[in-house]
Amino acid sequence: MPLAYFSVAAEKEFWSEHWGGHSVEELLAIARTSPLTTLICAALPAKGLVLEAGCGLGQYVLLLRERGWRVVGVDWSHSALQACRRTAAVPLAAMELRSLAARDGAFAAYVSLGVVEHDPAGPDVILAEAGRVLERGGTALVSVPYLNGVRRLTSPYIAYRNRAIARNGGRFYQYAFSRAELVSALERHGFALRGLHPYDPARLLRRLARVASRSRREAPDGEAAGPRSQRGLKAAARGLLYTEPALRLLGHMLLAVAVKR
């Protein structure tokens, strides 16, 4: 079974509040330089209609359309969709991902980034619907929280902590998946795997960097590293983090690329 996390329920009100703390421009700027974008663009078919299921503020709808793909986005947060529409006139619709208002085989590609893990019943209903709306041979890109090396080592503690949260009234929030669990879920719904890609290995380190940044601001004059030195350190750290061992150990998310049989 995937590793369950409890906190607040990831329902419509949660996502409206969550996306309200970000801007389309902020997330679009991040997407422009993200290694995830490189993975997505390499996997998408050159032609055909692309659906982003659970598009949130729509940064990938905007970015991929800029790069030549025909993309539509759906989400159940009306406020997030409205924020994207204020930025650009792109095709968006409010839909429930478990029951999409689209015909069978309507899309050449289906993109879902950090969505299916939030269904307490598991990813099966959403993935079955993804298979329905994809054409035969169509590409599915699905990412979920990754049960990476660190999470595996600490999973007894994570499970214990989340049971305590649940006993104290916490609601189901998400699952984290191993490689085998994600592949098995896709195969149950007629998908053949083409690749697995951990990404975002710096999530924990970003938290540590924020602490270090506060420390530098509090340091006496002359003790903080200069901007050029900081840029060099960041570049070196990023290179190390995106090696295969580091991604398996620290990758926060796991992207699966699959095709519909």
KACOR-V108396 format. One record per pair of residues at least 12 apart in sequence whose C-alpha atoms are under 7 Angstrom apart, sorted by sequence separation. I is the first residue (numbers start at 0). J is the second residue. D is the distance in Angstrom with one decimal. If there is no record, write none. Layout:
[[I	J	D] [I	J	D]]
//
This chain:
[[60	72	6.2] [57	72	6.8] [77	93	6.4] [76	93	6.9] [54	72	5.6] [72	90	6.5] [73	91	5.6] [74	92	6.7] [75	93	5.0] [54	73	5.8] [55	74	6.1] [71	90	5.2] [72	91	4.8] [73	92	4.9] [74	93	5.2] [75	94	5.3] [49	69	6.0] [50	70	5.8] [51	71	6.3] [52	72	6.2] [53	73	5.7] [54	74	5.7] [71	91	5.8] [72	92	6.5] [73	93	5.5] [74	94	5.6] [75	95	5.9] [109	129	6.8] [48	69	5.3] [49	70	4.6] [50	71	5.2] [51	72	4.8] [52	73	5.3] [53	74	4.5] [73	94	5.8] [47	69	6.9] [48	70	6.0] [49	71	6.3] [50	72	5.8] [51	73	6.4] [52	74	6.5] [56	79	4.9] [55	79	5.6] [56	80	6.0] [109	133	6.9] [55	80	6.8] [108	133	6.5] [56	82	6.5] [57	83	5.8] [106	132	6.1] [107	133	6.0] [56	83	5.4] [97	124	5.8] [104	131	6.3] [105	132	5.4] [106	133	4.9] [107	134	5.8] [116	143	6.0] [97	125	4.8] [103	131	5.4] [104	132	4.5] [105	133	6.0] [106	134	5.9] [96	125	6.0] [103	132	4.6] [104	133	4.4] [105	134	6.3] [108	137	5.4] [109	138	6.3] [110	139	6.0] [111	140	6.2] [112	141	5.8] [113	142	5.3] [146	175	5.4] [98	128	6.6] [102	132	6.2] [103	133	6.9] [104	134	3.8] [107	137	4.7] [108	138	4.6] [109	139	4.8] [110	140	4.8] [111	141	4.9] [112	142	4.8] [113	143	4.9] [145	175	5.4] [146	176	5.1] [27	58	4.8] [97	128	6.2] [101	132	6.5] [107	138	6.4] [108	139	5.7] [109	140	6.2] [110	141	6.1] [111	142	6.4] [112	143	6.9] [144	175	4.6] [145	176	5.2] [146	177	4.8] [26	58	6.1] [143	175	6.7] [144	176	6.2] [145	177	6.1] [23	56	5.7] [143	176	6.8] [23	58	6.1] [18	56	6.8] [200	240	6.1] [52	96	6.7] [200	246	5.8] [198	246	6.5] [197	246	5.7] [200	249	4.8] [202	251	6.6] [197	247	6.7] [200	250	3.9] [199	250	5.3] [200	251	5.6] [119	171	6.5] [198	250	5.0] [199	251	5.3] [197	250	5.2] [198	251	6.3] [199	252	6.2] [198	252	5.4] [117	172	5.9] [197	252	5.7] [198	253	6.1] [50	106	6.6] [117	173	4.4] [197	253	4.2] [49	106	5.8] [116	173	5.1] [117	174	6.8] [196	253	5.6] [197	254	6.1] [48	106	5.1] [49	107	5.9] [50	108	6.3] [51	109	6.0] [52	110	6.1] [53	111	6.3] [116	174	5.1] [130	188	6.6] [195	253	6.9] [196	254	5.0] [47	106	6.8] [48	107	5.4] [49	108	4.7] [50	109	4.9] [51	110	4.6] [52	111	5.1] [126	185	7.0] [195	254	5.7] [196	255	6.4] [23	83	6.3] [47	107	5.0] [48	108	6.7] [49	109	5.9] [50	110	6.1] [51	111	5.9] [195	255	4.6] [15	76	5.7] [18	79	6.1] [53	114	6.3] [123	184	6.7] [127	188	5.5] [194	255	5.8] [195	256	6.4] [14	76	6.5] [126	188	6.6] [194	256	5.1] [15	78	6.0] [193	256	5.4] [194	257	6.9] [11	75	6.7] [15	79	6.4] [192	256	6.2] [193	257	5.0] [11	76	6.0] [43	108	6.8] [192	257	4.3] [191	257	5.3] [192	258	6.6] [190	257	5.9] [191	258	5.3] [190	258	5.3] [191	259	6.4] [190	259	4.5] [191	260	6.4] [189	259	5.9] [190	260	5.8] [189	260	5.8] [43	138	6.8] [148	247	6.1] [149	248	5.8] [147	247	5.7] [148	248	4.2] [149	249	6.4] [147	248	5.3] [148	249	6.6] [147	249	6.0] [147	250	6.3] [145	250	6.7] [145	251	5.6] [144	251	5.9] [145	252	4.7] [9	117	6.4] [144	252	4.3] [145	253	5.1] [143	252	5.5] [144	253	6.1] [142	252	6.5] [143	253	5.5] [142	253	5.3] [143	254	6.7] [142	254	4.1] [141	254	5.6] [142	255	6.1] [140	254	6.7] [141	255	5.3] [140	255	5.7] [141	256	6.8] [140	256	4.8] [139	256	5.8] [140	257	6.6] [139	257	5.2] [138	257	5.8] [139	258	5.9] [138	258	4.5] [137	258	5.4] [138	259	6.6] [136	258	5.5] [137	259	5.4] [136	259	4.9] [135	259	5.5] [136	260	5.9] [135	260	6.0] [130	259	6.7] [5	161	5.5] [4	161	5.8] [6	164	7.0] [5	164	6.3] [5	165	6.2] [7	169	6.1] [8	170	5.1] [6	169	5.0] [7	170	5.0] [8	171	5.5] [9	172	5.6] [35	198	6.7] [5	169	5.7] [6	170	5.4] [7	171	6.6] [8	172	5.1] [5	170	5.3] [6	171	6.3] [7	172	5.9] [5	171	4.4] [6	172	5.7] [4	171	6.2] [5	172	5.0] [4	172	5.6] [4	173	5.3] [3	173	6.0] [4	174	6.0] [3	174	4.5] [2	174	5.3] [3	175	6.6] [1	174	5.7] [2	175	5.1] [1	175	5.6] [2	176	6.7] [1	176	5.0] [1	180	6.9]]
//
